[in-house]
Amino acid sequence: MSLHELSAVLWRERELLDVLLYKLEVERLLLATDRRRWLGRAAHEIEFLTARLKEVGLARAVESAEVAEELQLSAEATLQELADAVGDEVWRDILLAHLAALREVTGEIGELRDANEQLLKQAARPAGLSPHAAPRRGTTTYDARGLARDVVEATLVDEET
């Protein structure tokens, strides 16, 4: 069976997800401490890991399909379905352990990603302004060409369109 190969791919996926979680934590710390110098680097590393995870996801799909075929299941069978169909209890436990670990780390990644997104939104707006407030008269902002200009009158933006 290809269970050994599938398990190896799942380990690689878990390792990459752990590194992604770490990089998101680094990004959060940079945002929380207003250390913007390294934000570009952190974002690049997160993008790199995301690309690697897509590659590993493809390898996982191939190995899963092979195992599914051996177990006479659909090629799109989930990891849970593969674990349920495996006759060997040891392999079932291994697959279920992978599944539990993947669920846990992806949940943590989602929470941290959302928290980082909120910190990025806060960092992007000027101090004291709500995200929907128009710039006040007498402040400086940037025009569409990226040139600084003084605000003469407040302009509201219709976020619905």
C-alpha positions in Angstrom: 0.0 0.0 0.0 0.9 3.6 -0.4 0.1 4.4 3.2 3.7 4.9 4.0 4.1 7.5 1.2 0.9 9.2 2.2 2.0 9.4 5.8 5.4 10.9 4.7 3.6 13.6 2.7 1.3 14.3 5.7 4.3 14.7 7.9 5.8 17.2 5.4 2.5 19.1 5.3 2.4 19.3 9.1 6.0 20.5 9.2 5.2 23.3 6.7 2.1 24.3 8.5 4.0 24.5 11.8 6.6 26.8 10.1 3.7 28.9 8.6 2.2 29.2 12.1 5.6 30.4 13.4 6.0 32.9 10.6 2.5 34.3 11.2 3.4 34.6 14.9 6.5 36.5 13.9 4.4 38.8 11.7 2.0 39.4 14.6 4.8 40.3 16.9 6.2 42.7 14.3 2.8 44.3 13.9 2.1 44.5 17.6 5.4 46.2 18.3 5.2 48.5 15.2 8.5 47.0 13.8 7.6 47.5 10.2 11.1 47.1 8.9 10.7 43.3 8.6 7.1 43.1 7.6 7.9 42.8 3.9 10.3 39.9 4.7 7.7 38.2 6.8 5.1 38.5 4.1 7.5 37.1 1.5 8.3 34.1 3.7 4.6 33.5 4.3 3.9 33.6 0.6 6.8 31.2 0.0 5.4 28.7 2.5 1.9 29.0 1.0 3.3 28.1 -2.4 5.2 25.1 -0.9 2.0 24.0 0.9 0.2 24.0 -2.5 2.9 21.7 -3.9 2.6 19.4 -0.9 -1.1 19.5 -1.2 -0.8 18.2 -4.8 1.5 15.4 -3.6 -1.0 14.6 -0.8 -3.8 14.4 -3.3 -1.9 12.0 -5.5 -0.9 9.7 -2.6 -4.5 9.9 -1.2 -5.9 8.9 -4.6 -3.6 5.9 -4.8 -4.5 4.8 -1.3 -8.2 5.3 -2.0 -7.9 3.2 -5.2 -6.2 0.4 -3.2 -9.1 0.6 -0.6 -11.6 0.7 -3.4 -12.8 4.2 -2.5 -13.4 7.3 -4.6 -10.2 9.1 -5.6 -11.6 12.2 -3.7 -12.0 10.3 -0.4 -11.2 12.4 2.6 -8.5 11.5 5.1 -11.2 10.5 7.6 -12.7 8.2 5.0 -9.3 6.7 4.3 -8.7 6.1 8.0 -12.1 4.5 8.4 -11.5 2.1 5.4 -8.0 1.0 6.4 -8.1 -2.5 7.8 -4.9 -2.1 9.9 -5.6 -0.5 13.2 -2.1 1.0 13.5 -2.5 2.7 10.1 -5.9 3.9 11.1 -4.5 5.5 14.3 -1.7 7.1 12.3 -4.0 8.6 9.8 -6.4 9.9 12.5 -3.5 11.4 14.4 -2.4 13.2 11.2 -6.0 14.4 10.7 -6.3 15.7 14.3 -3.0 17.5 14.1 -3.9 19.1 10.7 -7.2 20.3 12.0 -5.6 21.8 15.1 -2.8 23.7 13.3 -5.0 25.0 10.5 -7.4 26.3 13.2 -4.6 28.1 14.9 -3.4 29.5 11.5 -6.8 30.8 10.7 -7.1 32.6 14.1 -3.7 34.1 13.8 -4.2 35.1 10.2 -7.4 36.9 11.2 -5.7 38.6 14.1 -2.8 39.8 11.9 -5.3 41.1 9.3 -6.9 43.2 12.0 -3.5 44.5 13.1 -2.6 45.4 9.5 -5.8 47.3 9.1 -5.1 49.2 12.3 -1.6 50.0 11.2 -2.7 51.2 7.8 -5.0 53.9 9.2 -3.8 57.2 10.7 -3.9 57.5 14.5 -7.2 58.5 15.9 -9.3 57.8 12.8 -11.8 55.1 12.5 -11.6 53.0 9.3 -14.7 54.9 7.9 -13.7 58.4 8.9 -12.8 60.9 6.2 -9.5 62.8 6.6 -9.9 66.1 8.6 -9.2 69.5 7.3 -5.6 70.6 7.9 -4.2 67.1 7.7 -2.0 65.8 4.9 -3.0 62.8 2.8 -1.9 61.3 -0.5 -3.6 61.7 -3.9 -4.1 59.0 -6.6 -0.6 59.7 -7.9 1.0 59.2 -4.5 1.8 62.9 -4.0 1.2 64.5 -0.6 -1.6 67.1 -0.4 -3.3 69.1 2.3 -7.0 68.2 3.0 -9.1 71.2 2.1 -12.5 69.4 2.4 -13.5 66.1 3.7 -14.5 63.4 1.2 -16.6 60.4 2.0 -16.0 57.1 0.3 -18.9 54.9 -0.7 -17.7 51.5 0.4 -20.7 49.7 -1.0 -19.6 50.3 -4.6 
